[in-house]
Amino acid sequence: MVDNISQATSGIDNPTPGAFDRYNRSGSYNSTDSAYMFVDGLMKGVEKQGYSWDYDDTFEPKFLFAADGVTATYDEADTATKIWPGTEGNYNTVGAYFEYDEATGKYAYYEYDKPLTDERTGEQIMVDNVVLQVCYAEERDDHGYLIMEMHGPQTGDGKVYFFTNGKVVEGTWERMNGDEKPAKYYDAEGNELVFNQGKTFICEIWDKWADSITYE
């Protein structure tokens, strides 16, 4: 059983529309890409649905984080300070890339050859970890509507590129237990990858475009 906070739409039996709102851009609401779940709305939605904030005994975290005050350095890994999620496909369409800033230890995100900024704060998107997760996908109609398979048992695994502290580790991801457990990330030897504390940006990459992933 998964506790869902979902907008009211076809197929949702018990929606929580109060958790969602639109972000007002330049004094008017954009008809697309302006609907978000906000933290205060999420909290109200959880209260309305009667969900618990406490982890149950079977909870398993998605990420293995470095301990407080510790940096996962991956000294033996290759250096990678600029990342292109793909020179084909959707990420290429927007010209997406990340650039590592050694002074801050963070990755700055760019689209259309300019910094992508948070509309609410005006600050550039900066993250501590970047994950390129290669997944099976299918186009479902003539308009290119895409579904991506990110849990098993048939296609719940694949290749992953993990970037942190200016380094890159190539490994695998796996999620074979449906919605009950999160995806996990491993290096080439099967050791779970240690993420640095902070923000993480995950790019789901269609395996059709996997060969176009580039970094330097």
BELSUL-V181576 format. One record per pair of residues at least 4 apart in sequence whose ideal C-beta (glycine too) atoms are under 6 Angstrom apart, sorted by the first residue. I is the first residue (numbers start at 1). J is the second residue. D is the distance in Angstrom with one decimal. If there is no record, write none. Layout:
BEGIN
<<I,J,D> <I,J,D>>
END
This chain:
BEGIN
<<2,179,5.1> <3,51,4.6> <5,16,4.9> <5,19,5.0> <5,45,4.5> <6,12,4.7> <6,15,5.4> <7,17,5.7> <7,20,5.1> <8,15,3.8> <8,17,4.5> <16,45,3.9> <18,44,5.6> <19,37,5.4> <19,41,4.0> <19,42,5.2> <19,45,3.4> <20,35,5.9> <20,37,5.4> <21,38,5.8> <22,29,5.0> <22,34,4.7> <22,35,5.3> <23,34,5.1> <23,36,5.8> <25,30,5.2> <29,34,5.8> <30,34,4.2> <37,42,5.7> <46,51,4.6> <55,59,3.9> <60,181,5.5> <62,182,3.7> <63,195,4.7> <64,192,5.0> <64,194,5.4> <65,195,5.3> <65,197,5.3> <66,70,4.5> <66,72,4.6> <66,194,5.4> <66,196,5.4> <72,194,4.3> <72,196,5.3> <73,165,5.4> <74,167,4.1> <74,169,6.0> <77,167,4.1> <77,169,5.1> <78,168,5.4> <79,166,5.9> <80,163,5.8> <80,168,3.8> <80,215,4.3> <81,100,4.1> <81,166,5.6> <82,99,5.3> <82,216,5.3> <83,98,4.3> <83,130,6.0> <83,163,5.9> <83,215,4.6> <84,97,4.8> <84,214,4.3> <85,91,3.9> <85,96,5.4> <85,132,5.7> <85,203,4.5> <86,91,4.4> <86,92,5.3> <86,209,4.8> <86,212,4.5> <86,213,5.8> <87,92,5.2> <87,212,4.3> <88,92,5.4> <88,209,4.5> <88,212,4.1> <89,209,3.9> <91,96,4.2> <94,111,4.6> <95,111,5.9> <95,112,5.1> <95,113,5.8> <96,111,5.4> <97,110,5.3> <98,107,4.3> <98,109,5.6> <98,130,5.4> <99,108,5.1> <100,107,5.4> <100,166,4.8> <101,106,5.6> <101,108,6.0> <106,126,4.4> <106,128,5.8> <107,127,5.3> <107,130,5.4> <108,124,5.6> <108,126,5.6> <109,116,5.1> <109,125,4.2> <110,115,5.7> <111,116,4.8> <115,124,4.1> <116,125,5.1> <117,122,5.7> <117,124,5.3> <118,123,5.4> <127,199,4.2> <127,201,4.5> <128,196,4.9> <128,198,3.1> <128,199,5.5> <129,164,4.7> <129,195,5.0> <129,196,6.0> <129,200,4.2> <130,163,4.1> <130,201,5.1> <131,162,5.8> <131,202,4.5> <132,161,4.1> <132,203,5.0> <132,205,5.5> <132,213,5.8> <133,160,5.4> <133,173,5.5> <133,202,5.9> <133,204,5.5> <134,158,4.5> <134,159,4.4> <134,205,4.9> <134,207,5.2> <134,210,4.7> <135,148,4.8> <135,150,5.5> <135,158,5.7> <135,204,5.4> <136,149,4.5> <136,155,4.0> <136,207,5.8> <137,146,5.6> <137,148,4.5> <137,206,4.2> <138,147,5.6> <139,144,5.4> <139,146,5.8> <140,145,4.8> <140,147,5.7> <141,145,4.7> <148,204,5.4> <149,155,4.3> <151,156,4.5> <151,175,4.2> <151,178,5.6> <152,156,2.6> <152,176,3.8> <153,176,5.5> <156,175,4.5> <156,176,4.7> <157,174,4.4> <158,173,5.9> <160,171,5.3> <160,172,6.0> <160,173,4.4> <160,185,5.5> <161,170,5.7> <162,169,4.6> <162,193,5.3> <163,168,5.2> <164,196,5.1> <168,215,5.9> <169,187,5.4> <171,186,5.0> <171,187,4.3> <171,188,5.5> <172,186,5.3> <173,183,5.3> <173,185,5.1> <174,184,5.6> <175,183,4.0> <177,181,4.1> <185,193,4.5> <186,190,5.3> <186,192,5.7> <187,191,5.0> <187,193,5.9> <205,210,5.9>>
END
